[in-house]
Amino acid sequence: MDRKALIRGYKESRRPMGVFRVRNTVNGMSFVGTSTDLPGMLNRLRWQLGMGMHANRELQKDWNELGPDGFAFEVVDTLAAPERPDYDPSEDLRALEELWLDRLSPFDDRGYNARPKRVG
């Protein structure tokens, strides 16, 4: 297979989407989020943390102290997308994220996520 065909195949392939977690293996704290491209997101998070550029200051501080060996990058749930070109996964990802935020409760001393603001 030539290089152009490989690139085209990659761009046309469906990327796994769902919920990820960055878990501090020393103190058990977690950072939970979603992505429409889980492998890409986990690579980006590793890069940001390694470069000292992650927006979450507490997570970055712990990474700076413990290094990459102090963290595990995990896919906790995936979303199976229907075979529709007009499918927008944002609502499904939001619901899946809520479920895992409730389940893992990565807030305050248990995690790096900010508590969701309740509407109403």
C-alpha positions as CSV (number, residue, x, y, z in Angstrom):
1,M,0.0,0.0,0.0
2,D,1.4,3.4,-0.9
3,R,1.7,6.3,1.6
4,K,-1.2,8.3,0.2
5,A,-3.5,5.3,0.5
6,L,-2.4,4.8,4.1
7,I,-3.1,8.4,5.0
8,R,-6.5,8.4,3.2
9,G,-7.4,5.2,5.1
10,Y,-6.4,6.7,8.4
11,K,-8.5,9.9,7.8
12,E,-11.5,7.9,6.7
13,S,-11.4,5.5,9.6
14,R,-13.6,6.0,12.6
15,R,-11.6,7.0,15.7
16,P,-12.7,5.4,19.0
17,M,-14.6,8.0,21.0
18,G,-15.7,8.0,24.7
19,V,-14.5,8.7,28.2
20,F,-10.9,8.7,29.4
21,R,-9.2,8.9,32.7
22,V,-5.8,10.1,33.8
23,R,-5.2,8.4,37.1
24,N,-2.5,9.3,39.6
25,T,-1.2,5.9,40.7
26,V,0.3,7.3,43.9
27,N,-2.7,9.1,45.5
28,G,-5.6,7.7,43.4
29,M,-6.8,11.1,42.1
30,S,-8.3,11.1,38.6
31,F,-9.0,13.5,35.8
32,V,-12.0,12.4,33.6
33,G,-12.9,13.7,30.2
34,T,-14.4,12.8,26.8
35,S,-13.1,12.9,23.3
36,T,-14.2,12.0,19.8
37,D,-10.6,10.7,19.2
38,L,-9.5,8.9,22.4
39,P,-6.0,7.8,21.1
40,G,-5.3,11.4,19.9
41,M,-6.6,12.9,23.2
42,L,-4.4,10.6,25.4
43,N,-1.4,11.5,23.2
44,R,-2.2,15.2,23.5
45,L,-2.6,15.0,27.3
46,R,0.8,13.2,27.7
47,W,2.4,15.8,25.5
48,Q,0.9,18.8,27.4
49,L,1.8,17.3,30.7
50,G,5.3,16.5,29.5
51,M,5.8,20.0,28.3
52,G,4.3,21.6,31.4
53,M,1.5,23.1,29.5
54,H,-1.7,21.4,30.8
55,A,-4.4,23.8,31.8
56,N,-5.3,21.9,35.0
57,R,-2.7,23.3,37.5
58,E,-3.2,20.7,40.2
59,L,-2.7,17.8,37.7
60,Q,0.3,19.5,36.2
61,K,1.8,20.1,39.6
62,D,1.5,16.4,40.5
63,W,2.9,15.4,37.1
64,N,5.9,17.6,37.7
65,E,6.5,16.0,41.1
66,L,5.8,12.4,40.1
67,G,6.7,12.2,36.4
68,P,5.0,10.0,33.8
69,D,5.5,6.8,35.9
70,G,3.1,8.2,38.5
71,F,0.1,8.2,36.1
72,A,-2.0,5.8,34.1
73,F,-3.9,6.8,31.0
74,E,-7.1,4.8,30.6
75,V,-10.1,4.5,28.3
76,V,-13.0,3.8,30.7
77,D,-15.8,3.6,28.2
78,T,-16.4,3.9,24.5
79,L,-19.3,5.2,22.4
80,A,-20.4,3.1,19.4
81,A,-21.4,5.6,16.8
82,P,-24.2,4.7,14.4
83,E,-23.3,4.5,10.7
84,R,-24.9,7.9,9.9
85,P,-22.8,10.7,8.4
86,D,-25.0,13.3,10.2
87,Y,-24.4,11.8,13.6
88,D,-23.3,14.3,16.2
89,P,-21.9,12.5,19.3
90,S,-21.8,15.6,21.6
91,E,-25.0,14.8,23.6
92,D,-24.1,11.1,23.9
93,L,-20.6,11.9,25.1
94,R,-22.0,14.5,27.6
95,A,-24.3,11.8,29.0
96,L,-21.6,9.2,29.2
97,E,-19.2,11.7,30.9
98,E,-21.9,12.6,33.5
99,L,-22.3,8.9,34.2
100,W,-18.6,8.4,34.8
101,L,-18.3,11.6,36.8
102,D,-21.0,10.4,39.1
103,R,-19.4,6.9,39.3
104,L,-15.8,8.0,39.9
105,S,-16.5,11.4,41.6
106,P,-13.1,12.9,40.7
107,F,-13.7,16.1,42.6
108,D,-12.0,17.9,45.6
109,D,-9.5,15.5,47.3
110,R,-10.5,12.6,45.0
111,G,-9.7,14.2,41.7
112,Y,-8.7,17.0,39.4
113,N,-12.1,17.8,37.8
114,A,-14.1,20.8,38.9
115,R,-17.5,20.1,40.4
116,P,-20.2,20.5,37.7
117,K,-22.3,23.6,38.2
118,R,-25.9,22.6,38.8
119,V,-28.5,24.4,36.7
120,G,-31.8,25.2,38.3
